[in-house]
């Protein structure tokens, strides 16, 4: 399980999203898409679980 996602959820998400945006997904490419989404979830987990000190506040507006 990654970040609350199970493999079934990732695969279902890929299938439903491709269907929703009318994106044809060749069966031969699907395993690679699943692997990439697993990597994305793992990276997102590192970011979302990174502890921030309490004095850090979210910026209402991004200013580079």
C-alpha positions in Angstrom: 0.0 0.0 0.0 1.3 3.4 -0.9 0.0 6.6 0.8 -3.4 5.0 1.4 -3.5 3.6 -2.1 -3.5 -0.1 -2.9 -2.4 -1.6 -6.2 -6.0 -2.1 -7.1 -6.8 1.5 -6.4 -4.0 2.7 -8.5 -5.0 0.4 -11.4 -8.6 1.5 -11.1 -7.6 5.1 -10.9 -5.6 4.7 -14.1 -8.4 3.0 -15.9 -11.1 5.4 -14.8 -9.0 8.5 -15.5 -8.1 7.3 -19.0 -11.7 6.6 -19.6 -12.8 10.0 -18.2 -10.4 12.0 -20.4 -11.0 9.7 -23.4 -7.3 8.6 -23.5 -6.8 5.3 -25.2 -4.4 3.2 -23.1 -2.8 0.3 -25.0 -2.8 -2.9 -22.8 1.0 -3.2 -23.5 1.6 0.2 -22.0 -0.6 -0.2 -18.9 2.0 -2.0 -16.7 4.5 0.9 -17.3 1.8 3.4 -16.4 1.1 1.5 -13.2 4.8 1.5 -12.3 5.1 5.2 -12.9 2.0 5.9 -10.7 3.5 3.8 -8.0 6.6 6.0 -8.2 4.6 9.1 -8.1 2.7 7.9 -5.0 6.0 7.1 -3.3 7.4 10.5 -4.0 4.2 12.3 -2.9 4.3 10.3 0.3 7.8 11.6 1.1 6.6 15.2 0.5 3.4 14.9 2.5 4.9 13.1 5.4 7.9 15.5 5.7 7.5 17.1 9.2 7.3 20.9 9.3 7.8 22.9 12.4 4.7 24.5 13.9 5.9 28.1 13.1 5.8 27.4 9.4 2.6 28.7 7.9 1.2 28.0 4.5 1.6 30.9 2.1 -1.8 32.1 0.8 -0.1 33.3 -2.4 2.9 31.8 -4.2 5.6 34.4 -4.8 8.7 33.2 -6.5 
